[in-house]
């Protein structure tokens, strides 16, 4: 990155901070012995956290001051002059460019293969915190890049970079629903960050998913990659080894949190809306079924019973204390429309009116692409069999973001994909499930007595235009990213550059022997990880039947093609006219325009 991409000829301190906000200058990436590194080291010594990066507002303020005092020759108080009258970089402009080139953002972070996350000074009695535990005096959180092929449980930071990030002000807790109390739980690490302080590349939380049900340790990585390729707004992913004090806790998926920063990156100025996370709680599953009281009220109050938001099925994660936004009326309107409540007729869903109403209140194309990915993945632990484990974000439309309650516009955001690619507990062959009649494959989950209620999927597929787009995207997926050749290439082989080579060393460190129980609490032995992850063999483990990923993909690919061939008689290939760019649609403009 060069300074010309993002800044003008001069910068004041506020602009300087804005330019670097959400980025971190890696001090060790600057030339040793050079002036840029010398100044950065001095800032780090006086304002830093003892790590190898500059990232906080205080650090950037101190960096600006030193550049202005010692390097800038523009003689303009409070301003760095980056170009001379001929448009050439000044000395301070060159320094700023070097800092930009040595900085990283969130994309850079998640593009790296493996991190070492290390918590030290942590009391033994807080090794299984169900509720958040604040860091006690002397505790420290740090992480750094590590070689995925390292055979060390807690590998030290490389001399060339050092510890990338350190903080002493954090909290940790275990996370998960059914996996909260398993021997190897997931972790959430929160950084107590004011605006700009102690965030890590704009992030105030890291999710370390234990991949407890996945012996391959690769399923979520594949799922998040497919959603990204589909242009579905979704979390970024990489891997991390976790150590607490001198104990190796195992290999984890490191997953981006869906939070305010996530919303800003995906929705720009429309980041002040309502974010809901779906659970199975006070009113049952998050099925998006229409609800109405006996006296005919169908407002937002029908979609919660619990006074405490943390006990609700649809949990509001933003605007919780805003009485104008926390009444759930936007969610009620969304559910009313997707269920066609105000439409009449036996065929009301297969009408232009239904299509227009749904398109006006949600990014329906992104959701249909999510459907395509999800049905192929066999990801049942979300809006499929359960239904739960997803986010809905009401951003409002472009230009009228302050009217998001009166004129809602929702986008679907997926979550939680360790139970996918052929993991089953209910004697269901997800690779053969119907690509149209989703609920027929959920009967075993309900012990033969019922099926899942997922009206958003069912109603959309009653509309021929929506169904055509969905089928065209399914075929596109089968031709591009979801086929045996593509998945084999992504997984790779031992000694290659695929996912298997990224995870196998850290996974094997969980046990000292091939057949011994892992000391990390992982439920699969090293031999099972090898058989399933490397050899792609099917495992039976307790009540779980786990297909090899590639074997599952072959079966799902063939079966989906067979179903598509029959459906193409009515829905010809490409009849939607859609082109699939891999990018999420921009927010539509409100018809009423801005205020």
C-alpha positions as CSV (number, residue, x, y, z in Angstrom):
1,X,0.0,0.0,0.0
2,X,1.2,3.5,-0.8
3,X,0.1,6.8,0.7
4,X,-1.3,8.0,-2.6
5,X,-4.1,5.5,-2.3
6,X,-5.6,6.9,0.8
7,X,-4.4,10.4,1.7
8,X,-4.0,14.0,0.6
9,X,-0.9,16.1,0.3
10,X,-1.1,17.0,4.0
11,X,-2.3,15.3,7.2
12,X,-3.3,16.6,10.5
13,X,-3.3,14.3,13.6
14,X,-7.0,13.3,13.2
15,X,-6.5,12.3,9.6
16,X,-3.3,10.5,10.5
17,X,-5.2,8.4,13.1
18,X,-8.1,7.8,10.7
19,X,-5.6,6.5,8.1
20,X,-4.1,3.9,10.4
21,X,-7.2,3.1,12.4
22,X,-7.8,-0.7,12.2
23,X,-4.2,-1.2,11.1
24,X,-1.1,-2.1,13.0
25,X,2.4,-1.0,12.1
26,X,4.7,-4.0,12.5
27,X,7.9,-2.4,13.9
28,X,10.1,-5.4,13.0
29,X,9.0,-5.0,9.3
30,X,10.8,-1.7,9.1
31,X,14.4,-1.7,8.0
32,X,16.7,-2.3,11.0
33,X,18.9,0.8,11.6
34,X,16.7,3.1,9.6
35,X,15.1,6.3,10.9
36,X,11.5,4.9,10.5
37,X,12.3,1.9,12.8
38,X,14.2,4.1,15.3
39,X,11.2,6.5,15.7
40,X,8.8,3.5,15.9
41,X,10.9,1.9,18.6
42,X,10.9,5.1,20.6
43,X,7.2,5.4,20.4
44,X,6.9,1.7,21.4
45,X,9.1,2.3,24.4
46,X,7.1,5.3,25.7
47,X,3.5,4.4,24.7
48,X,3.6,0.8,23.5
49,X,2.4,-2.4,25.1
50,X,5.7,-4.2,25.0
51,X,5.0,-5.9,21.7
52,X,6.2,-5.4,18.1
53,X,3.4,-3.3,16.8
54,X,1.9,0.2,17.0
55,X,-1.9,0.1,16.9
56,X,-3.5,2.3,19.6
57,X,-4.6,5.9,19.4
58,X,-1.9,6.9,21.9
59,X,0.8,5.2,19.9
60,X,-0.2,6.9,16.7
61,X,-0.5,10.2,18.4
62,X,3.0,9.9,19.7
63,X,4.2,8.8,16.2
64,X,2.6,11.8,14.6
65,X,4.3,14.2,17.1
66,X,7.7,12.7,16.6
67,X,7.4,12.8,12.8
68,X,6.2,16.4,13.0
69,X,9.0,17.5,15.4
70,X,12.0,15.6,13.9
71,X,11.2,14.9,10.2
72,X,8.6,17.3,8.8
73,X,10.0,20.4,7.1
74,X,6.7,21.9,6.0
75,X,6.6,24.3,9.0
76,X,2.9,24.1,9.2
77,X,1.8,23.7,12.8
78,X,-0.1,20.5,13.5
79,X,0.2,19.2,9.9
80,X,2.5,16.8,8.1
81,X,3.4,18.0,4.6
82,X,3.7,14.9,2.5
83,X,4.5,16.3,-1.0
84,X,6.5,19.3,-2.2
85,X,5.3,21.8,-4.8
86,X,6.4,19.4,-7.6
87,X,4.3,16.5,-6.3
88,X,7.3,14.6,-5.0
89,X,7.3,12.9,-1.6
90,X,8.9,14.9,1.1
91,X,11.1,13.2,3.7
92,X,8.1,12.9,6.1
93,X,6.0,11.6,3.2
94,X,8.5,8.9,2.6
95,X,8.4,7.9,6.3
96,X,4.6,7.7,6.3
97,X,4.7,5.6,3.2
98,X,7.2,3.2,4.9
99,X,4.9,2.9,7.9
100,X,2.0,2.1,5.6
101,X,4.0,-0.6,3.8
102,X,4.9,-2.1,7.2
103,X,1.4,-2.1,8.5
104,X,-1.2,-4.8,8.4
105,X,-5.0,-4.9,8.4
106,X,-7.6,-7.5,9.2
107,X,-7.3,-9.2,5.8
108,X,-3.5,-9.5,6.2
109,X,-4.1,-11.0,9.6
110,X,-6.6,-13.7,8.5
111,X,-4.5,-14.5,5.4
112,X,-1.6,-15.9,7.6
113,X,-1.6,-19.6,8.1
114,X,-1.2,-20.1,11.9
115,X,-0.9,-18.0,15.1
116,X,0.3,-18.8,18.6
117,X,-2.1,-17.4,21.2
118,X,-0.5,-17.5,24.7
119,X,-2.1,-16.5,28.0
120,X,0.3,-16.3,30.9
121,X,-0.2,-15.7,34.6
122,X,-3.6,-17.3,34.5
123,X,-5.0,-18.8,37.7
124,X,-5.6,-22.6,37.6
125,X,-9.1,-22.1,39.1
126,X,-10.2,-20.2,36.0
127,X,-9.3,-22.8,33.4
128,X,-12.9,-23.5,32.7
129,X,-14.7,-20.1,32.9
130,X,-18.4,-20.4,31.8
131,X,-18.8,-16.7,32.6
132,X,-16.3,-14.1,31.5
133,X,-13.3,-13.8,33.8
134,X,-11.3,-10.5,33.8
135,X,-7.6,-10.8,33.6
136,X,-6.1,-10.7,37.2
137,X,-3.0,-8.7,38.0
138,X,0.0,-10.3,36.3
139,X,-1.9,-12.0,33.5
140,X,-1.0,-11.3,30.0
141,X,-2.4,-12.1,26.5
142,X,-0.1,-12.2,23.5
143,X,0.1,-13.7,20.1
144,X,2.4,-14.1,17.2
145,X,2.9,-15.8,13.9
146,X,4.1,-19.4,14.1
147,X,5.1,-22.0,11.6
148,X,2.3,-24.5,11.1
149,X,4.9,-27.2,10.8
150,X,6.5,-26.4,14.2
151,X,6.7,-29.4,16.5
152,X,6.8,-27.2,19.6
153,X,3.6,-27.1,21.7
154,X,4.2,-23.4,22.6
155,X,6.5,-22.1,20.0
156,X,8.4,-18.9,20.9
157,X,7.9,-15.8,18.7
158,X,10.3,-15.7,15.8
159,X,13.2,-13.4,16.3
160,X,12.5,-11.6,13.1
161,X,9.1,-10.4,14.3
162,X,8.7,-10.9,18.0
163,X,5.3,-10.8,19.7
164,X,2.8,-9.0,17.5
165,X,0.3,-8.0,20.1
166,X,0.2,-7.9,23.9
167,X,-2.4,-6.7,26.3
168,X,-3.0,-7.1,30.1
169,X,-6.6,-5.9,29.9
170,X,-8.8,-8.7,28.7
171,X,-11.3,-11.3,29.7
172,X,-11.9,-14.9,28.7
173,X,-14.7,-17.4,28.8
174,X,-15.6,-20.8,27.3
175,X,-18.3,-20.7,24.7
176,X,-20.7,-23.1,22.9
177,X,-24.2,-24.5,23.4
178,X,-24.0,-28.3,23.6
179,X,-20.2,-28.2,23.6
180,X,-19.8,-25.7,26.5
181,X,-18.9,-28.4,29.0
182,X,-17.0,-30.8,26.8
183,X,-13.4,-31.6,27.7
184,X,-12.1,-29.3,24.9
185,X,-14.4,-26.3,24.8
186,X,-14.2,-23.2,22.6
187,X,-12.9,-19.9,23.9
188,X,-13.9,-16.2,23.5
189,X,-11.2,-13.6,24.3
190,X,-12.4,-10.0,24.7
191,X,-10.2,-7.0,24.8
192,X,-11.5,-4.1,27.0
193,X,-11.1,-1.5,24.3
194,X,-12.2,2.0,24.2
195,X,-12.2,3.5,20.8
196,X,-8.8,2.8,19.3
197,X,-7.3,1.4,22.5
198,X,-6.0,-2.2,22.7
199,X,-8.1,-3.4,19.8
200,X,-6.3,-5.8,17.5
201,X,-6.7,-4.6,13.9
202,X,-10.0,-3.1,14.9
203,X,-11.1,-6.3,16.6
204,X,-12.2,-6.4,20.2
205,X,-12.8,-10.1,20.3
206,X,-11.2,-13.3,19.1
207,X,-13.2,-16.6,18.7
208,X,-11.2,-19.8,19.2
209,X,-13.4,-22.6,18.0
210,X,-12.4,-26.0,19.3
211,X,-13.6,-28.0,16.3
212,X,-14.7,-30.6,18.8
213,X,-16.9,-32.6,16.5
214,X,-14.5,-32.5,13.5
215,X,-11.7,-35.0,13.4
216,X,-10.4,-33.5,10.1
217,X,-10.0,-30.0,11.7
218,X,-10.7,-28.5,8.3
219,X,-14.5,-28.3,7.9
220,X,-15.0,-24.8,9.0
221,X,-12.1,-23.5,7.0
222,X,-13.7,-25.0,3.9
223,X,-17.1,-23.6,4.7
224,X,-16.0,-20.1,5.3
225,X,-14.0,-20.2,2.1
226,X,-17.1,-21.2,0.1
227,X,-19.3,-18.5,1.7
228,X,-16.6,-15.9,0.8
229,X,-16.5,-17.1,-2.8
230,X,-20.3,-16.9,-2.8
231,X,-20.4,-13.2,-1.9
232,X,-22.2,-14.0,1.3
233,X,-21.1,-11.6,4.1
234,X,-19.3,-14.0,6.5
235,X,-16.5,-14.3,9.0
236,X,-12.9,-14.6,8.0
237,X,-10.9,-17.6,9.3
238,X,-7.5,-18.9,10.1
239,X,-5.9,-21.3,12.7
240,X,-4.3,-20.8,16.1
241,X,-2.6,-22.9,18.7
242,X,-3.6,-21.9,22.2
243,X,-1.4,-22.1,25.3
244,X,-2.3,-21.1,28.8
245,X,0.7,-20.7,31.1
246,X,2.8,-23.7,30.1
247,X,-0.1,-25.9,29.0
248,X,-0.9,-26.6,25.4
249,X,-4.6,-26.4,24.9
250,X,-4.7,-27.6,21.3
251,X,-5.4,-26.4,17.7
252,X,-8.4,-24.0,17.2
253,X,-10.2,-22.3,14.4
254,X,-9.7,-18.5,14.8
255,X,-12.9,-16.9,13.5
256,X,-13.8,-13.3,13.0
257,X,-16.5,-11.9,15.3
258,X,-19.7,-10.5,13.8
259,X,-19.7,-7.2,15.6
260,X,-19.8,-3.4,14.9
261,X,-16.5,-3.5,13.1
262,X,-17.7,-6.3,10.9
263,X,-20.9,-4.4,10.1
264,X,-18.9,-1.2,9.2
265,X,-16.7,-3.2,6.8
266,X,-19.6,-4.8,5.0
267,X,-22.3,-2.1,5.2
268,X,-20.3,1.1,5.4
269,X,-22.4,4.0,6.8
270,X,-25.3,1.6,7.4
271,X,-23.6,0.1,10.5
272,X,-25.9,1.5,13.2
273,X,-28.8,-1.0,12.5
274,X,-30.1,-4.0,14.4
275,X,-28.1,-7.1,14.6
276,X,-29.9,-10.2,15.7
277,X,-28.3,-13.6,16.6
278,X,-30.5,-16.7,16.4
279,X,-30.7,-19.2,19.2
280,X,-33.1,-21.9,20.4
281,X,-34.5,-20.3,23.6
282,X,-37.5,-18.5,25.1
283,X,-39.9,-19.0,22.1
284,X,-38.2,-22.1,20.8
285,X,-36.1,-22.3,17.7
286,X,-35.4,-19.3,15.5
287,X,-37.6,-20.6,12.7
288,X,-38.9,-17.2,11.5
289,X,-42.4,-18.5,11.7
290,X,-45.2,-15.9,11.9
291,X,-46.5,-15.2,15.4
292,X,-49.8,-13.5,16.4
293,X,-51.5,-13.1,19.7
294,X,-55.1,-14.1,20.3
295,X,-56.2,-10.5,19.9
296,X,-54.5,-10.2,16.5
297,X,-51.3,-8.4,17.6
298,X,-48.3,-9.4,15.4
299,X,-45.9,-6.6,16.5
300,X,-42.3,-7.2,17.7
301,X,-43.4,-8.1,21.2
302,X,-44.6,-11.5,19.8
303,X,-41.0,-12.5,19.2
304,X,-39.7,-12.6,22.8
305,X,-40.9,-13.5,26.2
306,X,-37.8,-13.2,28.3
307,X,-37.1,-9.8,29.8
308,X,-33.3,-10.5,29.6
309,X,-32.1,-10.3,26.0
310,X,-29.5,-13.0,26.7
311,X,-32.4,-15.5,27.2
312,X,-34.2,-14.8,24.0
313,X,-34.4,-16.8,20.8
314,X,-33.7,-13.7,18.7
315,X,-31.0,-11.8,20.7
316,X,-30.4,-8.2,19.8
317,X,-26.7,-7.6,19.7
318,X,-26.8,-3.8,19.0
319,X,-29.1,-1.0,20.1
320,X,-30.1,-3.1,23.1
321,X,-30.8,0.0,25.2
322,X,-32.4,2.1,22.5
323,X,-36.2,2.1,23.1
324,X,-36.8,3.2,19.5
325,X,-34.9,0.3,18.1
326,X,-35.2,-2.6,20.6
327,X,-38.9,-3.3,20.2
328,X,-38.4,-6.0,17.5
329,X,-40.9,-4.3,15.2
330,X,-38.4,-4.5,12.3
331,X,-38.0,-8.2,12.8
332,X,-41.8,-8.6,13.0
333,X,-42.2,-6.8,9.7
334,X,-39.6,-9.0,8.1
335,X,-41.3,-12.2,9.3
336,X,-44.7,-10.9,8.2
337,X,-43.4,-10.3,4.6
338,X,-41.5,-13.5,4.1
339,X,-44.5,-15.5,5.3
340,X,-46.8,-13.6,2.8
341,X,-49.2,-12.6,5.6
342,X,-50.7,-9.7,3.7
343,X,-51.0,-11.5,0.4
344,X,-54.0,-13.6,-0.6
345,X,-54.5,-16.7,-2.7
346,X,-53.4,-20.3,-2.7
347,X,-50.4,-19.5,-4.9
348,X,-49.5,-16.2,-3.2
349,X,-45.8,-17.0,-3.0
350,X,-45.3,-17.6,-6.7
351,X,-46.3,-14.0,-7.6
352,X,-44.6,-10.8,-8.6
353,X,-46.1,-9.1,-5.5
354,X,-44.4,-11.6,-3.2
355,X,-41.1,-11.4,-5.1
356,X,-41.2,-7.6,-4.9
357,X,-42.1,-7.5,-1.2
358,X,-39.3,-9.9,-0.3
359,X,-36.7,-8.2,-2.5
360,X,-37.6,-4.8,-0.9
361,X,-36.9,-6.1,2.6
362,X,-33.9,-8.4,2.3
363,X,-30.9,-9.2,0.2
364,X,-32.6,-12.2,-1.2
365,X,-30.0,-13.1,-3.8
366,X,-27.3,-13.4,-1.1
367,X,-29.6,-15.6,0.9
368,X,-30.3,-17.8,-2.0
369,X,-26.6,-18.2,-2.5
370,X,-26.3,-19.1,1.2
371,X,-28.9,-21.7,0.6
372,X,-26.9,-23.2,-2.3
373,X,-23.7,-23.4,-0.3
374,X,-25.5,-24.7,2.8
375,X,-27.5,-27.5,1.1
376,X,-24.3,-28.8,-0.5
377,X,-22.3,-28.6,2.7
378,X,-25.0,-30.5,4.6
379,X,-24.6,-27.9,7.3
380,X,-27.6,-28.9,9.4
381,X,-26.9,-27.0,12.6
382,X,-28.3,-23.7,11.5
383,X,-31.4,-22.6,9.6
384,X,-31.9,-26.2,8.4
385,X,-32.5,-28.8,11.0
386,X,-32.1,-26.9,14.3
387,X,-33.0,-23.9,13.3
388,X,-30.6,-21.5,15.0
389,X,-26.9,-20.3,14.6
390,X,-27.2,-17.4,12.2
391,X,-27.3,-13.6,12.3
392,X,-29.8,-11.3,10.7
393,X,-28.7,-7.7,10.2
394,X,-31.2,-4.8,9.5
395,X,-29.0,-2.1,8.0
396,X,-31.8,-0.1,6.4
397,X,-31.2,1.1,2.8
398,X,-28.5,3.3,1.4
399,X,-29.1,7.0,2.2
400,X,-31.8,6.4,4.9
401,X,-29.8,4.4,7.4
402,X,-31.4,6.4,10.2
403,X,-34.8,5.0,9.2
404,X,-33.9,1.4,9.5
405,X,-36.8,0.6,11.8
406,X,-39.4,2.2,9.6
407,X,-37.8,0.9,6.3
408,X,-35.9,-2.2,7.3
409,X,-33.6,-4.1,5.0
410,X,-32.1,-7.4,6.2
411,X,-29.0,-9.4,5.3
412,X,-28.3,-13.0,6.3
413,X,-25.0,-13.7,8.0
414,X,-24.0,-17.4,8.6
415,X,-22.4,-18.8,11.7
416,X,-21.1,-22.1,13.1
417,X,-20.1,-24.7,10.5
418,X,-18.2,-27.5,12.3
419,X,-21.2,-29.9,11.8
420,X,-21.0,-30.1,8.0
421,X,-19.5,-32.2,5.2
422,X,-21.1,-35.4,6.4
423,X,-21.1,-35.2,10.2
424,X,-24.3,-36.9,11.4
425,X,-25.8,-38.0,14.7
426,X,-29.4,-38.8,13.5
427,X,-28.9,-41.6,10.9
428,X,-29.4,-39.0,8.1
429,X,-27.4,-39.1,4.9
430,X,-27.1,-35.4,4.3
431,X,-25.3,-36.0,1.0
432,X,-28.6,-37.4,-0.5
433,X,-31.0,-34.8,0.9
434,X,-33.5,-33.1,-1.5
435,X,-32.2,-29.8,-2.8
436,X,-35.7,-28.4,-2.9
437,X,-37.6,-30.2,-0.1
438,X,-35.1,-29.3,2.7
439,X,-37.4,-30.3,5.6
440,X,-37.8,-33.9,4.4
441,X,-34.3,-34.5,5.4
442,X,-34.8,-33.3,9.0
443,X,-37.3,-35.9,10.2
444,X,-34.8,-38.0,11.9
445,X,-33.5,-35.0,13.9
446,X,-37.1,-34.8,15.3
447,X,-37.2,-38.6,15.9
448,X,-39.6,-39.2,13.1
449,X,-42.4,-37.1,14.8
450,X,-41.9,-33.8,13.0
451,X,-39.7,-31.8,10.6
452,X,-37.9,-28.5,10.9
453,X,-40.0,-25.3,10.4
454,X,-38.0,-23.1,8.0
455,X,-40.6,-21.0,6.2
456,X,-38.0,-18.6,4.7
457,X,-36.4,-21.4,2.7
458,X,-39.7,-23.1,1.9
459,X,-41.6,-20.0,0.8
460,X,-38.8,-18.6,-1.4
461,X,-38.6,-21.9,-3.2
462,X,-42.3,-21.7,-4.0
463,X,-41.5,-18.7,-6.2
464,X,-40.3,-19.7,-9.7
465,X,-38.0,-16.7,-10.1
466,X,-36.3,-17.3,-6.8
467,X,-36.0,-21.0,-7.4
468,X,-34.5,-20.4,-10.9
469,X,-31.8,-18.2,-9.4
470,X,-31.1,-20.7,-6.6
471,X,-30.8,-23.6,-9.1
472,X,-28.5,-21.7,-11.4
473,X,-26.3,-20.8,-8.4
474,X,-26.2,-24.5,-7.3
475,X,-25.0,-25.5,-10.8
476,X,-22.4,-22.7,-10.8
477,X,-21.1,-24.0,-7.4
478,X,-20.9,-27.6,-8.7
479,X,-19.0,-26.3,-11.7
480,X,-16.5,-24.2,-9.7
481,X,-15.9,-24.6,-6.0
482,X,-17.9,-27.6,-4.8
483,X,-16.7,-30.6,-6.7
484,X,-14.2,-33.4,-5.9
485,X,-11.3,-31.8,-7.8
486,X,-11.7,-28.4,-6.1
487,X,-12.0,-29.8,-2.6
488,X,-9.1,-32.2,-3.1
489,X,-7.0,-29.3,-4.1
490,X,-8.1,-27.2,-1.1
491,X,-7.3,-30.1,1.4
492,X,-4.0,-31.0,-0.4
493,X,-1.6,-33.8,0.7
494,X,1.1,-34.2,3.2
495,X,4.0,-32.0,2.2
496,X,1.8,-29.8,0.1
497,X,0.3,-26.3,0.6
498,X,-3.3,-27.3,1.4
499,X,-5.3,-27.3,4.6
500,X,-4.1,-30.7,5.8
501,X,-0.5,-29.5,5.9
502,X,-1.6,-26.4,7.8
503,X,-3.4,-28.4,10.6
504,X,-1.7,-31.8,11.0
505,X,1.4,-30.8,13.0
506,X,-0.6,-28.7,15.6
507,X,-3.3,-31.4,15.7
508,X,-0.8,-34.2,16.4
509,X,0.7,-32.2,19.3
510,X,-2.5,-32.9,21.2
511,X,-1.3,-36.4,22.1
512,X,2.0,-38.1,22.6
513,X,1.0,-41.3,20.9
514,X,-1.1,-42.3,18.0
515,X,-3.8,-44.1,20.1
516,X,-3.5,-42.3,23.4
517,X,-6.2,-39.9,24.6
518,X,-5.3,-36.3,23.7
519,X,-4.2,-34.2,26.7
520,X,-6.0,-31.2,25.2
521,X,-9.5,-32.9,25.7
522,X,-10.0,-33.4,22.0
523,X,-12.2,-36.5,21.5
524,X,-10.3,-38.0,18.6
525,X,-7.0,-39.8,18.8
526,X,-4.1,-38.8,16.5
527,X,-4.7,-42.0,14.6
528,X,-8.3,-41.0,14.0
529,X,-7.3,-37.6,12.9
530,X,-4.8,-39.1,10.5
531,X,-7.3,-41.7,9.1
532,X,-10.0,-39.1,8.6
533,X,-8.0,-35.9,7.7
534,X,-5.2,-37.5,5.6
535,X,-6.7,-40.7,4.3
536,X,-10.3,-39.4,4.2
537,X,-11.7,-42.5,5.8
538,X,-15.2,-42.6,7.3
539,X,-15.3,-42.7,11.2
540,X,-17.9,-44.0,13.6
541,X,-17.3,-42.4,16.9
542,X,-19.9,-42.8,19.7
543,X,-23.2,-41.9,18.1
544,X,-21.5,-39.9,15.3
545,X,-21.1,-41.1,11.8
546,X,-18.5,-39.0,10.0
547,X,-18.0,-39.2,6.3
548,X,-14.6,-38.4,4.9
549,X,-14.9,-34.9,3.4
550,X,-13.9,-35.9,-0.1
551,X,-16.1,-39.0,-0.1
552,X,-19.0,-36.8,1.1
553,X,-18.3,-34.3,-1.6
554,X,-18.3,-36.9,-4.3
555,X,-21.6,-38.3,-3.2
556,X,-23.2,-34.9,-2.8
557,X,-21.9,-33.7,-6.1
558,X,-23.3,-36.7,-8.0
559,X,-26.6,-36.6,-6.2
560,X,-27.1,-32.9,-6.7
561,X,-26.4,-33.2,-10.4
562,X,-28.9,-35.9,-10.7
563,X,-31.6,-33.8,-9.0
564,X,-30.7,-30.8,-11.1
565,X,-31.0,-32.8,-14.3
566,X,-34.7,-33.5,-13.5
567,X,-35.4,-30.0,-12.4
568,X,-33.9,-28.5,-15.6
569,X,-36.9,-29.7,-17.6
570,X,-38.9,-26.9,-16.0
571,X,-36.1,-24.6,-14.9
572,X,-33.5,-24.4,-17.8
573,X,-29.9,-23.8,-17.0
574,X,-29.0,-20.1,-17.0
575,X,-32.6,-18.9,-17.4
576,X,-32.2,-16.5,-14.4
577,X,-29.7,-14.6,-16.5
578,X,-27.6,-14.2,-13.4
579,X,-23.8,-13.8,-13.3
580,X,-22.1,-14.8,-10.1
581,X,-19.3,-12.4,-9.3
582,X,-18.4,-13.5,-5.8
583,X,-19.3,-10.1,-4.5
584,X,-22.2,-9.1,-2.2
585,X,-24.7,-6.7,-3.7
586,X,-24.5,-3.1,-2.7
587,X,-27.3,-1.9,-0.5
588,X,-30.3,-0.6,-2.5
589,X,-31.3,3.1,-2.3
590,X,-34.5,3.9,-0.6
591,X,-37.2,5.1,-2.9
592,X,-37.9,8.0,-0.6
593,X,-34.2,9.1,-0.8
594,X,-32.2,10.6,2.0
595,X,-33.6,13.1,4.5
